[in-house]
Amino acid sequence: MIEETGWIPMPDGRRLHARTWRPGGSEPVGAVLSYDPYPNQWLTRAVDASHGGALADAGIAYVRAAVAGSGDSDGILRDEYLASELDDGAAAIAWIASQQWCNGRVGLRGLSWGGFNSLQIAALRPPALTAVVSACSTDDRYLDDVHYMGGIVLGYDMQLWATWAHAFFVAPPDPEVVGATWRERWLERLDAVEPVIATWLSHQRRDDYWLHGSVGSHPDSLTVPLLMVGGWEDGYRDAILRLLAARPDRTWAVIGPWGHGWPHRVLPGPHLDWVAREVRWWRHWLNDDGNGVEANPPVEVFVQDSRRPAEHLLHRAGRWVTCGASEVEHAMRSLDGRGGPVTITRHPMQGMHAPVWCPDGDIADFALDQRFEDALAATIDWQVAEDVPILGRAVARLRVSTDVDDAQIAVRLCDVAPDGASTLVAMGALRLDSAGQQGVAVSMRATAYVIPAGHTVRLAVTPGYWPMLWPSADVTTLEVDRDHCMLDLPLVPSSATVGAGVEPTPDRRRDREPPGRWVEQVFGSDEVRMHRDTDSGVVELGDGSWWQVGGRTVWSTGDDPLESTTTTTAMMHRGRGDWDVRWEATSTMTSDADCFHVVLDVRAWEGDDTVFERSYAHDIVRDDG
């Protein structure tokens, strides 16, 4: 194996930093490109080395490149998925294909940001691009990215991600890679990058900003074989089902019980030997290995057994099921409403027992027992006499009446055990632009889950879901006519093959302390707070360098939705010998009846000396329809 660190030249003279692992023989081989802004010299270093080495051993080259403005690559990074980022990715593919060690075929693979831009670059149709593996990504940047949900501003994750994104965007290049110019380039990044959340909040409707990079609006642009990977706890799993429906003949899907991450690394288990799966995929499409990958079942999903509610999920019981792409969401069971009208008012505890919007598998990420929140909701119950195996996106069809414009509807599908324990199965949300009575359909996030005979299927409806959703400006009262409601449940197709699919590997455990999450009621007030701490500790990189990241987010609200606030601090620290740098971004988001208010404070130090300090403040008008 040959391992190299070097540069990929861009047409305008800029350079992208890259690390490459490739077989040592003289025969040209296919190559796989992974391309995102997470610094490959430190943040993804160990994972890249493991994956790159495995691919090289299997006769496949692996190139890990940093997006312009990130890590050690030239430039400034100002936002996600800009046209320049995608054009650079296409240029990187062409450069790799032209190398004498490459046979002219290049694949794209990526997780999260890298999964997004893999789809987006594929839509540009670079001539050398041969196949794609996209994990935990989406085809629709407005519908289900980490900004909005059902047209509603996210409370839990948007501001948190915007803070961490800023910290990534201003991370310093490594002096051992770029030389003495590292300080100048770092200060340039710190000075040039503006708070990206101001841009995101300036586009509160589905407009051209979000359509850029949303390949689901033109799926025919995706012509190469596509392997979509996701987990039922991940925030992006719905995109997999949409792309299966849009291009069933060239899309394969693997969906397990996992959160946001690769199937061999992220909780909850069972895990898969994902490296072996990728090796087989890439050898077929890049190296002419006739191993039959194209004959794999299009859909392989893990159908989860009923479970007790708990935020600590290390392992899920269930079974693997395979079926055809056209079979998903075609077998339906509809449950008719009953119980008469009921009126529910926004309450600050509606949503405090929810999971995070995009769990990454940490044990504090998942939903708690829902029975307390069920008591604050309009609920409809159906006891089932036989198992109800769900696969897909449940839809709640409701007749509701609201007393204000710009109201919210949050719906939850719960599995209620005979003793009353209520487990969250799926949830969805929708923004309403006008008051009065109306019929609405709220699609919930996809899942595969068996509600067993003797349990109760519960539909719960509320006019808010803080802190996952930013609250409406007004206290909303929602009347739900339960006699005119219906719950549509997509079923596991009867033709599905049970017990097939890839074999699980032993579950992994995290090698660091998981984050803490807790909820508190402030004594003597109506204020409710949720806290979340993250701290990955010090990581040794093996060459005398180390890095550290950590952060804290606090969400707070009260009876008045205009009291809602969220504050996040993201801290990063790098060092090697005499080189010792750290930087920190802290942002706070609030709102009044007219505007969102965002304040971001950024500081950076070299040793004990402050080298940068700035405060940004943005007021963005609320688009209330």
Secondary structure, DSSP 8 states (H G I E B T S, - for coil): -EEEEEEEE-TTS-EEEEEEEE-SSSS-EEEEEEEESS-TTTTSHHHHHHHHHHHHHTT-EEEEEE-TTSTTSSS---SSS-HHHHHHHHHHHHHHHHSTTEEEEEEEEEETHHHHHHHHHHTT--TTEEEEEEES--S-TTTSSSSEETTEEBSSSHHHHHHHHHHHHT----HHHHGGGHHHHHHHHHHH---THHHHHT--SS-HHHHTT-GGGSGGG--S-EEEEEETTSTTTHHHHHHHHH-TTSEEEEEES--SS-TTTSSSB-EE-HHHHHHHHHHHHHH-----GGGS-SEEEEEE------S--SB--EEEEEE-GGGTT-SEEEEE--S-EEEEE--TTTTTTS--SS--S-TTSS----HHHHTTSEEEEEE-SS-EEEEE--EEEEEEEESSSSEEEEEEEEEE-TT--EEEEEEEEEEE-S-EEEEEEEE---EEEEE-TTSEEEEEEES--TTTB---SS--EEEEEGGG-EEEEEB--TT-EES-S--EE-----SS---EEEEEE-TTSS-EEEEEEEEEEEEE-SSSEEEEEEEEEEEEE-SSGGG-EEEEEEEEEEEETTEEEEEEEEEEEEE-SSEEEEEEEEEEEETTEEEEEEEEEEEEE----
